[in-house]
Amino acid sequence: MLADVDAETLCIDADALERVVTAQTRAVIPVHLGGHPADLARINETAARHGLHVVEDAAHAFAAKYQGRAIGGGSNLTAFSFYATKNLTTAEGGMLTGPPELLERARVLSLHGMSRDAWRRYEKGGGWYYEVVEPGFKYNMTDIQAAIGLAQLNKIDVFQRRRREVVAAYSAAFGAEPALQIPIKRPDVEHAWHLYVLRLHLERLRIGRDRFIEELTARNIGTSVHFIPIHLHPYYRDKYGYRPEDFPVAYSNYLRMLSLPLHPGLSDEDVQDVIEAVLDIVEKNRA
Ligand SMILES: *Cc1c(COP(=O)(O)O)cnc(C)c1O
């Protein structure tokens, strides 16, 4: 079951969640989209009332906080991604946080279903004996990836500071432009700023989002769209018979969103280039 998103944060809408929960529902998977934490207080409350698990998709939310606590620091099973594009990377891989018993089970499943001691058998003092306690996978992180991750971890504060500086520059430049809508940050969160999702007020422009992106490309600015809503993808559309307007908030925002370059390697000059390009396109294409 899909639930529509909140019009401001584009994270799951807690009211929409209430409407799709049924007796069959077992868990809810909120995405902290772009690094803005979802409304966990209401999601957790709904989940508790219906006896659901909450599995947080924190792929964008490393270093984010909700009501003063780090995302992943609570009692929900929380999945982070360290894929190449994320705020902290090990090229591929990720991390789970959550209740110790679930993490222990995940650890066993991630290496052939071998009991915990198997991880230690090549260490000094480690024995040869292990047991396969259930059929598992080979989903373990390599030591090389972990070494990259530890080096990244030392730099995460610097990375996040630069992301916030870039965001502040973009939002200062675009905040007063009536054709543009800048991303919001609710007061009770720390935003991980994985993405800077700019939204167009299409009624104030003579061009649509696709053309806006082409104009940016022509000015040598790379952008993307995060994301094409799940219900528009052929597999889900055809299997479940979804129409675009079944999730009107996700759909209408999809049509007017684009993600601007946002990463710690951006120079002040790069940021200025992006700002000038965006404002130039708006100026030349006002309705
Ligand atoms: C990247 C990403 C994932 C998947 O992460 P992997 O490490 O590639 O499995 C999941 N959810 C969101 C929102 C993502 O952006």
The ligand as an SDF file (V2000), in Angstrom:
LIG
                    3D

 15 15  0  0  0  0  0  0  0  0999 V2000
   19.6660    5.2120   -2.0280 C   0  0  0  0  0  0  0  0  0  0  0  0
   18.3310    4.9540   -1.4740 C   0  0  0  0  0  0  0  0  0  0  0  0
   17.9490    3.6960   -1.0130 C   0  0  0  0  0  0  0  0  0  0  0  0
   18.7350    2.4390   -1.2590 C   0  0  0  0  0  0  0  0  0  0  0  0
   19.9820    2.4130   -0.7710 O   0  0  0  0  0  0  0  0  0  0  0  0
   20.9530    1.2610   -1.2750 P   0  0  0  0  0  0  0  0  0  0  0  0
   22.1260    1.3980   -0.3740 O   0  0  0  0  0  0  0  0  0  0  0  0
   21.2680    1.5640   -2.7070 O   0  0  0  0  0  0  0  0  0  0  0  0
   20.2220   -0.0150   -1.1030 O   0  0  0  0  0  0  0  0  0  0  0  0
   16.7360    3.5490   -0.3830 C   0  0  0  0  0  0  0  0  0  0  0  0
   15.8960    4.5950   -0.2360 N   0  0  0  0  0  0  0  0  0  0  0  0
   16.1980    5.8190   -0.6950 C   0  0  0  0  0  0  0  0  0  0  0  0
   15.2330    6.9300   -0.4730 C   0  0  0  0  0  0  0  0  0  0  0  0
   17.4100    6.0420   -1.3430 C   0  0  0  0  0  0  0  0  0  0  0  0
   17.7030    7.2480   -1.8390 O   0  0  0  0  0  0  0  0  0  0  0  0
  1  2  1  0
  2  3  1  0
  2 14  2  0
  3  4  1  0
  3 10  2  0
  4  5  1  0
  5  6  1  0
  6  7  2  0
  6  8  1  0
  6  9  1  0
 10 11  1  0
 11 12  2  0
 12 13  1  0
 12 14  1  0
 14 15  1  0
M  END
$$$$
